[in-house]
Amino acid sequence: MSVTYLEAIRAAQEKALQDDPNVFLYGQDIGRFGGAFKATRNLAEKFPGRVMDSPISEDAMVGLAVGAAL
């Protein structure tokens, strides 16, 4: 049985979210929409508050990443 790259990425993201409550996903249209390639489809419903849409603003994305790293 073969696994596509998309399936492997989605499975790895889901496993990381299940295994560690500190993991979150943050990106453009990854929450409700599921991402451009649907790699995060339904993860926002399974992990509320941990799969979040970002605004189309590089400053906001960098600010959240820096804050999360502290």
mmCIF file of the N, C-alpha and C atoms, coordinates in Angstrom:
data_MODEL
# 
_entry.id   MODEL 
# 
loop_
_atom_site.group_PDB 
_atom_site.id 
_atom_site.type_symbol 
_atom_site.label_atom_id 
_atom_site.label_alt_id 
_atom_site.label_comp_id 
_atom_site.label_asym_id 
_atom_site.label_entity_id 
_atom_site.label_seq_id 
_atom_site.pdbx_PDB_ins_code 
_atom_site.Cartn_x 
_atom_site.Cartn_y 
_atom_site.Cartn_z 
_atom_site.occupancy 
_atom_site.B_iso_or_equiv 
_atom_site.pdbx_formal_charge 
_atom_site.auth_seq_id 
_atom_site.auth_comp_id 
_atom_site.auth_asym_id 
_atom_site.auth_atom_id 
_atom_site.pdbx_PDB_model_num 
ATOM 1   N N  . MET A 1 1  ? 0.844   -1.175 0.000  1.00 0.00 ? 1  MET A N  1 
ATOM 2   C CA . MET A 1 1  ? 0.000   0.000  0.000  1.00 0.00 ? 1  MET A CA 1 
ATOM 3   C C  . MET A 1 1  ? 0.891   1.241  0.000  1.00 0.00 ? 1  MET A C  1 
ATOM 4   N N  . SER A 1 2  ? 0.583   2.182  -0.865 1.00 0.00 ? 2  SER A N  1 
ATOM 5   C CA . SER A 1 2  ? 1.377   3.413  -0.913 1.00 0.00 ? 2  SER A CA 1 
ATOM 6   C C  . SER A 1 2  ? 0.588   4.568  -0.301 1.00 0.00 ? 2  SER A C  1 
ATOM 7   N N  . VAL A 1 3  ? 1.330   5.527  0.200  1.00 0.00 ? 3  VAL A N  1 
ATOM 8   C CA . VAL A 1 3  ? 0.748   6.706  0.824  1.00 0.00 ? 3  VAL A CA 1 
ATOM 9   C C  . VAL A 1 3  ? 1.233   7.923  0.040  1.00 0.00 ? 3  VAL A C  1 
ATOM 10  N N  . THR A 1 4  ? 0.329   8.822  -0.249 1.00 0.00 ? 4  THR A N  1 
ATOM 11  C CA . THR A 1 4  ? 0.733   10.030 -0.964 1.00 0.00 ? 4  THR A CA 1 
ATOM 12  C C  . THR A 1 4  ? 1.414   10.999 -0.002 1.00 0.00 ? 4  THR A C  1 
ATOM 13  N N  . TYR A 1 5  ? 2.129   11.956 -0.562 1.00 0.00 ? 5  TYR A N  1 
ATOM 14  C CA . TYR A 1 5  ? 2.749   12.991 0.274  1.00 0.00 ? 5  TYR A CA 1 
ATOM 15  C C  . TYR A 1 5  ? 1.694   13.725 1.089  1.00 0.00 ? 5  TYR A C  1 
ATOM 16  N N  . LEU A 1 6  ? 0.588   14.051 0.464  1.00 0.00 ? 6  LEU A N  1 
ATOM 17  C CA . LEU A 1 6  ? -0.482  14.768 1.144  1.00 0.00 ? 6  LEU A CA 1 
ATOM 18  C C  . LEU A 1 6  ? -1.017  13.965 2.330  1.00 0.00 ? 6  LEU A C  1 
ATOM 19  N N  . GLU A 1 7  ? -1.249  12.673 2.133  1.00 0.00 ? 7  GLU A N  1 
ATOM 20  C CA . GLU A 1 7  ? -1.731  11.818 3.225  1.00 0.00 ? 7  GLU A CA 1 
ATOM 21  C C  . GLU A 1 7  ? -0.708  11.732 4.359  1.00 0.00 ? 7  GLU A C  1 
ATOM 22  N N  . ALA A 1 8  ? 0.574   11.646 4.014  1.00 0.00 ? 8  ALA A N  1 
ATOM 23  C CA . ALA A 1 8  ? 1.621   11.561 5.029  1.00 0.00 ? 8  ALA A CA 1 
ATOM 24  C C  . ALA A 1 8  ? 1.714   12.862 5.832  1.00 0.00 ? 8  ALA A C  1 
ATOM 25  N N  . ILE A 1 9  ? 1.617   13.989 5.150  1.00 0.00 ? 9  ILE A N  1 
ATOM 26  C CA . ILE A 1 9  ? 1.674   15.281 5.836  1.00 0.00 ? 9  ILE A CA 1 
ATOM 27  C C  . ILE A 1 9  ? 0.481   15.431 6.764  1.00 0.00 ? 9  ILE A C  1 
ATOM 28  N N  . ARG A 1 10 ? -0.694  15.097 6.271  1.00 0.00 ? 10 ARG A N  1 
ATOM 29  C CA . ARG A 1 10 ? -1.898  15.224 7.095  1.00 0.00 ? 10 ARG A CA 1 
ATOM 30  C C  . ARG A 1 10 ? -1.821  14.309 8.314  1.00 0.00 ? 10 ARG A C  1 
ATOM 31  N N  . ALA A 1 11 ? -1.379  13.077 8.127  1.00 0.00 ? 11 ALA A N  1 
ATOM 32  C CA . ALA A 1 11 ? -1.266  12.130 9.236  1.00 0.00 ? 11 ALA A CA 1 
ATOM 33  C C  . ALA A 1 11 ? -0.247  12.610 10.266 1.00 0.00 ? 11 ALA A C  1 
ATOM 34  N N  . ALA A 1 12 ? 0.866   13.161 9.809  1.00 0.00 ? 12 ALA A N  1 
ATOM 35  C CA . ALA A 1 12 ? 1.892   13.663 10.730 1.00 0.00 ? 12 ALA A CA 1 
ATOM 36  C C  . ALA A 1 12 ? 1.374   14.858 11.528 1.00 0.00 ? 12 ALA A C  1 
ATOM 37  N N  . GLN A 1 13 ? 0.630   15.735 10.881 1.00 0.00 ? 13 GLN A N  1 
ATOM 38  C CA . GLN A 1 13 ? 0.060   16.884 11.584 1.00 0.00 ? 13 GLN A CA 1 
ATOM 39  C C  . GLN A 1 13 ? -0.947  16.421 12.639 1.00 0.00 ? 13 GLN A C  1 
ATOM 40  N N  . GLU A 1 14 ? -1.794  15.498 12.264 1.00 0.00 ? 14 GLU A N  1 
ATOM 41  C CA . GLU A 1 14 ? -2.796  14.998 13.207 1.00 0.00 ? 14 GLU A CA 1 
ATOM 42  C C  . GLU A 1 14 ? -2.137  14.293 14.389 1.00 0.00 ? 14 GLU A C  1 
ATOM 43  N N  . LYS A 1 15 ? -1.099  13.494 14.121 1.00 0.00 ? 15 LYS A N  1 
ATOM 44  C CA . LYS A 1 15 ? -0.404  12.797 15.206 1.00 0.00 ? 15 LYS A CA 1 
ATOM 45  C C  . LYS A 1 15 ? 0.270   13.791 16.149 1.00 0.00 ? 15 LYS A C  1 
ATOM 46  N N  . ALA A 1 16 ? 0.890   14.817 15.591 1.00 0.00 ? 16 ALA A N  1 
ATOM 47  C CA . ALA A 1 16 ? 1.541   15.828 16.431 1.00 0.00 ? 16 ALA A CA 1 
ATOM 48  C C  . ALA A 1 16 ? 0.514   16.534 17.318 1.00 0.00 ? 16 ALA A C  1 
ATOM 49  N N  . LEU A 1 17 ? -0.640  16.855 16.759 1.00 0.00 ? 17 LEU A N  1 
ATOM 50  C CA . LEU A 1 17 ? -1.699  17.506 17.540 1.00 0.00 ? 17 LEU A CA 1 
ATOM 51  C C  . LEU A 1 17 ? -2.228  16.571 18.635 1.00 0.00 ? 17 LEU A C  1 
ATOM 52  N N  . GLN A 1 18 ? -2.337  15.290 18.335 1.00 0.00 ? 18 GLN A N  1 
ATOM 53  C CA . GLN A 1 18 ? -2.825  14.317 19.323 1.00 0.00 ? 18 GLN A CA 1 
ATOM 54  C C  . GLN A 1 18 ? -1.802  14.104 20.442 1.00 0.00 ? 18 GLN A C  1 
ATOM 55  N N  . ASP A 1 19 ? -0.534  14.042 20.085 1.00 0.00 ? 19 ASP A N  1 
ATOM 56  C CA . ASP A 1 19 ? 0.513   13.683 21.046 1.00 0.00 ? 19 ASP A CA 1 
ATOM 57  C C  . ASP A 1 19 ? 0.947   14.822 21.967 1.00 0.00 ? 19 ASP A C  1 
ATOM 58  N N  . ASP A 1 20 ? 0.829   16.054 21.499 1.00 0.00 ? 20 ASP A N  1 
ATOM 59  C CA . ASP A 1 20 ? 1.370   17.183 22.269 1.00 0.00 ? 20 ASP A CA 1 
ATOM 60  C C  . ASP A 1 20 ? 0.364   18.335 22.306 1.00 0.00 ? 20 ASP A C  1 
ATOM 61  N N  . PRO A 1 21 ? -0.178  18.644 23.466 1.00 0.00 ? 21 PRO A N  1 
ATOM 62  C CA . PRO A 1 21 ? -1.162  19.730 23.561 1.00 0.00 ? 21 PRO A CA 1 
ATOM 63  C C  . PRO A 1 21 ? -0.575  21.116 23.289 1.00 0.00 ? 21 PRO A C  1 
ATOM 64  N N  . ASN A 1 22 ? 0.754   21.232 23.215 1.00 0.00 ? 22 ASN A N  1 
ATOM 65  C CA . ASN A 1 22 ? 1.379   22.517 22.911 1.00 0.00 ? 22 ASN A CA 1 
ATOM 66  C C  . ASN A 1 22 ? 1.506   22.785 21.414 1.00 0.00 ? 22 ASN A C  1 
ATOM 67  N N  . VAL A 1 23 ? 1.240   21.780 20.590 1.00 0.00 ? 23 VAL A N  1 
ATOM 68  C CA . VAL A 1 23 ? 1.350   21.933 19.136 1.00 0.00 ? 23 VAL A CA 1 
ATOM 69  C C  . VAL A 1 23 ? 0.110   22.646 18.617 1.00 0.00 ? 23 VAL A C  1 
ATOM 70  N N  . PHE A 1 24 ? 0.336   23.592 17.717 1.00 0.00 ? 24 PHE A N  1 
ATOM 71  C CA . PHE A 1 24 ? -0.785  24.219 17.023 1.00 0.00 ? 24 PHE A CA 1 
ATOM 72  C C  . PHE A 1 24 ? -0.372  24.488 15.582 1.00 0.00 ? 24 PHE A C  1 
ATOM 73  N N  . LEU A 1 25 ? -1.351  24.629 14.721 1.00 0.00 ? 25 LEU A N  1 
ATOM 74  C CA . LEU A 1 25 ? -1.115  24.934 13.312 1.00 0.00 ? 25 LEU A CA 1 
ATOM 75  C C  . LEU A 1 25 ? -1.695  26.308 13.030 1.00 0.00 ? 25 LEU A C  1 
ATOM 76  N N  . TYR A 1 26 ? -0.961  27.119 12.285 1.00 0.00 ? 26 TYR A N  1 
ATOM 77  C CA . TYR A 1 26 ? -1.348  28.489 12.012 1.00 0.00 ? 26 TYR A CA 1 
ATOM 78  C C  . TYR A 1 26 ? -0.957  28.818 10.587 1.00 0.00 ? 26 TYR A C  1 
ATOM 79  N N  . GLY A 1 27 ? -1.909  29.101 9.738  1.00 0.00 ? 27 GLY A N  1 
ATOM 80  C CA . GLY A 1 27 ? -1.593  29.417 8.352  1.00 0.00 ? 27 GLY A CA 1 
ATOM 81  C C  . GLY A 1 27 ? -2.799  29.963 7.617  1.00 0.00 ? 27 GLY A C  1 
ATOM 82  N N  . GLN A 1 28 ? -2.571  30.401 6.405  1.00 0.00 ? 28 GLN A N  1 
ATOM 83  C CA . GLN A 1 28 ? -3.632  30.996 5.615  1.00 0.00 ? 28 GLN A CA 1 
ATOM 84  C C  . GLN A 1 28 ? -4.632  29.942 5.158  1.00 0.00 ? 28 GLN A C  1 
ATOM 85  N N  . ASP A 1 29 ? -5.880  30.124 5.541  1.00 0.00 ? 29 ASP A N  1 
ATOM 86  C CA . ASP A 1 29 ? -7.006  29.268 5.137  1.00 0.00 ? 29 ASP A CA 1 
ATOM 87  C C  . ASP A 1 29 ? -6.870  27.805 5.558  1.00 0.00 ? 29 ASP A C  1 
ATOM 88  N N  . ILE A 1 30 ? -6.122  27.524 6.616  1.00 0.00 ? 30 ILE A N  1 
ATOM 89  C CA . ILE A 1 30 ? -5.978  26.117 7.013  1.00 0.00 ? 30 ILE A CA 1 
ATOM 90  C C  . ILE A 1 30 ? -7.055  25.666 7.993  1.00 0.00 ? 30 ILE A C  1 
ATOM 91  N N  . GLY A 1 31 ? -7.755  26.605 8.592  1.00 0.00 ? 31 GLY A N  1 
ATOM 92  C CA . GLY A 1 31 ? -8.790  26.249 9.571  1.00 0.00 ? 31 GLY A CA 1 
ATOM 93  C C  . GLY A 1 31 ? -10.044 25.745 8.896  1.00 0.00 ? 31 GLY A C  1 
ATOM 94  N N  . ARG A 1 32 ? -10.951 26.642 8.661  1.00 0.00 ? 32 ARG A N  1 
ATOM 95  C CA . ARG A 1 32 ? -12.248 26.278 8.091  1.00 0.00 ? 32 ARG A CA 1 
ATOM 96  C C  . ARG A 1 32 ? -12.118 25.702 6.682  1.00 0.00 ? 32 ARG A C  1 
ATOM 97  N N  . PHE A 1 33 ? -11.228 26.267 5.868  1.00 0.00 ? 33 PHE A N  1 
ATOM 98  C CA . PHE A 1 33 ? -11.077 25.855 4.475  1.00 0.00 ? 33 PHE A CA 1 
ATOM 99  C C  . PHE A 1 33 ? -10.269 24.567 4.324  1.00 0.00 ? 33 PHE A C  1 
ATOM 100 N N  . GLY A 1 34 ? -9.363  24.285 5.249  1.00 0.00 ? 34 GLY A N  1 
ATOM 101 C CA . GLY A 1 34 ? -8.565  23.064 5.176  1.00 0.00 ? 34 GLY A CA 1 
ATOM 102 C C  . GLY A 1 34 ? -7.278  23.201 4.395  1.00 0.00 ? 34 GLY A C  1 
ATOM 103 N N  . GLY A 1 35 ? -6.937  24.422 4.007  1.00 0.00 ? 35 GLY A N  1 
ATOM 104 C CA . GLY A 1 35 ? -5.699  24.643 3.271  1.00 0.00 ? 35 GLY A CA 1 
ATOM 105 C C  . GLY A 1 35 ? -5.889  24.479 1.771  1.00 0.00 ? 35 GLY A C  1 
ATOM 106 N N  . ALA A 1 36 ? -4.939  25.003 1.033  1.00 0.00 ? 36 ALA A N  1 
ATOM 107 C CA . ALA A 1 36 ? -5.027  24.973 -0.430 1.00 0.00 ? 36 ALA A CA 1 
ATOM 108 C C  . ALA A 1 36 ? -5.095  23.546 -0.973 1.00 0.00 ? 36 ALA A C  1 
ATOM 109 N N  . PHE A 1 37 ? -4.410  22.624 -0.323 1.00 0.00 ? 37 PHE A N  1 
ATOM 110 C CA . PHE A 1 37 ? -4.397  21.230 -0.789 1.00 0.00 ? 37 PHE A CA 1 
ATOM 111 C C  . PHE A 1 37 ? -5.188  20.310 0.134  1.00 0.00 ? 37 PHE A C  1 
ATOM 112 N N  . LYS A 1 38 ? -5.910  20.909 1.084  1.00 0.00 ? 38 LYS A N  1 
ATOM 113 C CA . LYS A 1 38 ? -6.765  20.177 2.045  1.00 0.00 ? 38 LYS A CA 1 
ATOM 114 C C  . LYS A 1 38 ? -5.956  19.314 3.012  1.00 0.00 ? 38 LYS A C  1 
ATOM 115 N N  . ALA A 1 39 ? -4.717  19.697 3.278  1.00 0.00 ? 39 ALA A N  1 
ATOM 116 C CA . ALA A 1 39 ? -3.874  18.928 4.198  1.00 0.00 ? 39 ALA A CA 1 
ATOM 117 C C  . ALA A 1 39 ? -4.345  19.041 5.641  1.00 0.00 ? 39 ALA A C  1 
ATOM 118 N N  . THR A 1 40 ? -5.128  20.072 5.947  1.00 0.00 ? 40 THR A N  1 
ATOM 119 C CA . THR A 1 40 ? -5.616  20.238 7.324  1.00 0.00 ? 40 THR A CA 1 
ATOM 120 C C  . THR A 1 40 ? -7.133  20.078 7.414  1.00 0.00 ? 40 THR A C  1 
ATOM 121 N N  . ARG A 1 41 ? -7.723  19.462 6.416  1.00 0.00 ? 41 ARG A N  1 
ATOM 122 C CA . ARG A 1 41 ? -9.180  19.291 6.398  1.00 0.00 ? 41 ARG A CA 1 
ATOM 123 C C  . ARG A 1 41 ? -9.659  18.580 7.670  1.00 0.00 ? 41 ARG A C  1 
ATOM 124 N N  . ASN A 1 42 ? -10.666 19.168 8.313  1.00 0.00 ? 42 ASN A N  1 
ATOM 125 C CA . ASN A 1 42 ? -11.330 18.655 9.526  1.00 0.00 ? 42 ASN A CA 1 
ATOM 126 C C  . ASN A 1 42 ? -10.470 18.723 10.789 1.00 0.00 ? 42 ASN A C  1 
ATOM 127 N N  . LEU A 1 43 ? -9.226  19.155 10.693 1.00 0.00 ? 43 LEU A N  1 
ATOM 128 C CA . LEU A 1 43 ? -8.401  19.223 11.903 1.00 0.00 ? 43 LEU A CA 1 
ATOM 129 C C  . LEU A 1 43 ? -8.861  20.344 12.836 1.00 0.00 ? 43 LEU A C  1 
ATOM 130 N N  . ALA A 1 44 ? -9.393  21.424 12.280 1.00 0.00 ? 44 ALA A N  1 
ATOM 131 C CA . ALA A 1 44 ? -9.886  22.523 13.124 1.00 0.00 ? 44 ALA A CA 1 
ATOM 132 C C  . ALA A 1 44 ? -11.059 22.063 13.981 1.00 0.00 ? 44 ALA A C  1 
ATOM 133 N N  . GLU A 1 45 ? -11.887 21.184 13.454 1.00 0.00 ? 45 GLU A N  1 
ATOM 134 C CA . GLU A 1 45 ? -13.020 20.659 14.218 1.00 0.00 ? 45 GLU A CA 1 
ATOM 135 C C  . GLU A 1 45 ? -12.553 19.664 15.282 1.00 0.00 ? 45 GLU A C  1 
ATOM 136 N N  . LYS A 1 46 ? -11.554 18.855 14.949 1.00 0.00 ? 46 LYS A N  1 
ATOM 137 C CA . LYS A 1 46 ? -11.035 17.869 15.902 1.00 0.00 ? 46 LYS A CA 1 
ATOM 138 C C  . LYS A 1 46 ? -10.213 18.503 17.013 1.00 0.00 ? 46 LYS A C  1 
ATOM 139 N N  . PHE A 1 47 ? -9.550  19.611 16.699 1.00 0.00 ? 47 PHE A N  1 
ATOM 140 C CA . PHE A 1 47 ? -8.661  20.274 17.655 1.00 0.00 ? 47 PHE A CA 1 
ATOM 141 C C  . PHE A 1 47 ? -9.010  21.761 17.717 1.00 0.00 ? 47 PHE A C  1 
ATOM 142 N N  . PRO A 1 48 ? -10.158 22.086 18.294 1.00 0.00 ? 48 PRO A N  1 
ATOM 143 C CA . PRO A 1 48 ? -10.582 23.491 18.316 1.00 0.00 ? 48 PRO A CA 1 
ATOM 144 C C  . PRO A 1 48 ? -9.583  24.374 19.056 1.00 0.00 ? 48 PRO A C  1 
ATOM 145 N N  . GLY A 1 49 ? -9.330  25.540 18.475 1.00 0.00 ? 49 GLY A N  1 
ATOM 146 C CA . GLY A 1 49 ? -8.403  26.483 19.075 1.00 0.00 ? 49 GLY A CA 1 
ATOM 147 C C  . GLY A 1 49 ? -6.944  26.201 18.786 1.00 0.00 ? 49 GLY A C  1 
ATOM 148 N N  . ARG A 1 50 ? -6.653  25.101 18.084 1.00 0.00 ? 50 ARG A N  1 
ATOM 149 C CA . ARG A 1 50 ? -5.257  24.745 17.813 1.00 0.00 ? 50 ARG A CA 1 
ATOM 150 C C  . ARG A 1 50 ? -4.939  24.694 16.326 1.00 0.00 ? 50 ARG A C  1 
ATOM 151 N N  . VAL A 1 51 ? -5.942  24.854 15.481 1.00 0.00 ? 51 VAL A N  1 
ATOM 152 C CA . VAL A 1 51 ? -5.742  24.957 14.034 1.00 0.00 ? 51 VAL A CA 1 
ATOM 153 C C  . VAL A 1 51 ? -6.401  26.274 13.631 1.00 0.00 ? 51 VAL A C  1 
ATOM 154 N N  . MET A 1 52 ? -5.563  27.267 13.336 1.00 0.00 ? 52 MET A N  1 
ATOM 155 C CA . MET A 1 52 ? -6.064  28.627 13.196 1.00 0.00 ? 52 MET A CA 1 
ATOM 156 C C  . MET A 1 52 ? -5.705  29.234 11.848 1.00 0.00 ? 52 MET A C  1 
ATOM 157 N N  . ASP A 1 53 ? -6.635  30.011 11.336 1.00 0.00 ? 53 ASP A N  1 
ATOM 158 C CA . ASP A 1 53 ? -6.375  30.783 10.122 1.00 0.00 ? 53 ASP A CA 1 
ATOM 159 C C  . ASP A 1 53 ? -5.570  32.024 10.480 1.00 0.00 ? 53 ASP A C  1 
ATOM 160 N N  . SER A 1 54 ? -4.619  32.351 9.632  1.00 0.00 ? 54 SER A N  1 
ATOM 161 C CA . SER A 1 54 ? -3.870  33.590 9.826  1.00 0.00 ? 54 SER A CA 1 
ATOM 162 C C  . SER A 1 54 ? -4.369  34.623 8.831  1.00 0.00 ? 54 SER A C  1 
ATOM 163 N N  . PRO A 1 55 ? -4.228  35.889 9.179  1.00 0.00 ? 55 PRO A N  1 
ATOM 164 C CA . PRO A 1 55 ? -4.540  36.916 8.190  1.00 0.00 ? 55 PRO A CA 1 
ATOM 165 C C  . PRO A 1 55 ? -3.453  36.916 7.118  1.00 0.00 ? 55 PRO A C  1 
ATOM 166 N N  . ILE A 1 56 ? -3.748  37.527 6.008  1.00 0.00 ? 56 ILE A N  1 
ATOM 167 C CA . ILE A 1 56 ? -2.734  37.638 4.956  1.00 0.00 ? 56 ILE A CA 1 
ATOM 168 C C  . ILE A 1 56 ? -1.857  38.836 5.328  1.00 0.00 ? 56 ILE A C  1 
ATOM 169 N N  . SER A 1 57 ? -1.010  38.607 6.305  1.00 0.00 ? 57 SER A N  1 
ATOM 170 C CA . SER A 1 57 ? -0.139  39.655 6.834  1.00 0.00 ? 57 SER A CA 1 
ATOM 171 C C  . SER A 1 57 ? 1.114   38.993 7.388  1.00 0.00 ? 57 SER A C  1 
ATOM 172 N N  . GLU A 1 58 ? 2.217   39.214 6.718  1.00 0.00 ? 58 GLU A N  1 
ATOM 173 C CA . GLU A 1 58 ? 3.472   38.621 7.160  1.00 0.00 ? 58 GLU A CA 1 
ATOM 174 C C  . GLU A 1 58 ? 3.840   39.090 8.562  1.00 0.00 ? 58 GLU A C  1 
ATOM 175 N N  . ASP A 1 59 ? 3.574   40.349 8.856  1.00 0.00 ? 59 ASP A N  1 
ATOM 176 C CA . ASP A 1 59 ? 3.890   40.878 10.183 1.00 0.00 ? 59 ASP A CA 1 
ATOM 177 C C  . ASP A 1 59 ? 3.125   40.131 11.273 1.00 0.00 ? 59 ASP A C  1 
ATOM 178 N N  . ALA A 1 60 ? 1.857   39.858 11.036 1.00 0.00 ? 60 ALA A N  1 
ATOM 179 C CA . ALA A 1 60 ? 1.050   39.143 12.032 1.00 0.00 ? 60 ALA A CA 1 
ATOM 180 C C  . ALA A 1 60 ? 1.552   37.716 12.216 1.00 0.00 ? 60 ALA A C  1 
ATOM 181 N N  . MET A 1 61 ? 1.903   37.058 11.120 1.00 0.00 ? 61 MET A N  1 
ATOM 182 C CA . MET A 1 61 ? 2.389   35.674 11.217 1.00 0.00 ? 61 MET A CA 1 
ATOM 183 C C  . MET A 1 61 ? 3.713   35.614 11.976 1.00 0.00 ? 61 MET A C  1 
ATOM 184 N N  . VAL A 1 62 ? 4.616   36.540 11.676 1.00 0.00 ? 62 VAL A N  1 
ATOM 185 C CA . VAL A 1 62 ? 5.905   36.570 12.365 1.00 0.00 ? 62 VAL A CA 1 
ATOM 186 C C  . VAL A 1 62 ? 5.696   36.910 13.840 1.00 0.00 ? 62 VAL A C  1 
ATOM 187 N N  . GLY A 1 63 ? 4.811   37.849 14.125 1.00 0.00 ? 63 GLY A N  1 
ATOM 188 C CA . GLY A 1 63 ? 4.540   38.224 15.511 1.00 0.00 ? 63 GLY A CA 1 
ATOM 189 C C  . GLY A 1 63 ? 4.018   37.057 16.323 1.00 0.00 ? 63 GLY A C  1 
ATOM 190 N N  . LEU A 1 64 ? 3.099   36.283 15.767 1.00 0.00 ? 64 LEU A N  1 
ATOM 191 C CA . LEU A 1 64 ? 2.583   35.128 16.489 1.00 0.00 ? 64 LEU A CA 1 
ATOM 192 C C  . LEU A 1 64 ? 3.675   34.085 16.684 1.00 0.00 ? 64 LEU A C  1 
ATOM 193 N N  . ALA A 1 65 ? 4.479   33.851 15.663 1.00 0.00 ? 65 ALA A N  1 
ATOM 194 C CA . ALA A 1 65 ? 5.546   32.849 15.775 1.00 0.00 ? 65 ALA A CA 1 
ATOM 195 C C  . ALA A 1 65 ? 6.573   33.248 16.833 1.00 0.00 ? 65 ALA A C  1 
ATOM 196 N N  . VAL A 1 66 ? 6.943   34.511 16.864 1.00 0.00 ? 66 VAL A N  1 
ATOM 197 C CA . VAL A 1 66 ? 7.908   34.978 17.870 1.00 0.00 ? 66 VAL A CA 1 
ATOM 198 C C  . VAL A 1 66 ? 7.304   34.851 19.265 1.00 0.00 ? 66 VAL A C  1 
ATOM 199 N N  . GLY A 1 67 ? 6.058   35.265 19.408 1.00 0.00 ? 67 GLY A N  1 
ATOM 200 C CA . GLY A 1 67 ? 5.396   35.151 20.706 1.00 0.00 ? 67 GLY A CA 1 
ATOM 201 C C  . GLY A 1 67 ? 5.276   33.710 21.171 1.00 0.00 ? 67 GLY A C  1 
ATOM 202 N N  . ALA A 1 68 ? 4.980   32.804 20.265 1.00 0.00 ? 68 ALA A N  1 
ATOM 203 C CA . ALA A 1 68 ? 4.843   31.387 20.626 1.00 0.00 ? 68 ALA A CA 1 
ATOM 204 C C  . ALA A 1 68 ? 6.187   30.786 21.034 1.00 0.00 ? 68 ALA A C  1 
ATOM 205 N N  . ALA A 1 69 ? 7.263   31.310 20.461 1.00 0.00 ? 69 ALA A N  1 
ATOM 206 C CA . ALA A 1 69 ? 8.590   30.771 20.766 1.00 0.00 ? 69 ALA A CA 1 
ATOM 207 C C  . ALA A 1 69 ? 9.113   31.212 22.133 1.00 0.00 ? 69 ALA A C  1 
ATOM 208 N N  . LEU A 1 70 ? 8.542   32.276 22.679 1.00 0.00 ? 70 LEU A N  1 
ATOM 209 C CA . LEU A 1 70 ? 9.041   32.788 23.964 1.00 0.00 ? 70 LEU A CA 1 
ATOM 210 C C  . LEU A 1 70 ? 8.578   31.976 25.134 1.00 0.00 ? 70 LEU A C  1 
# 
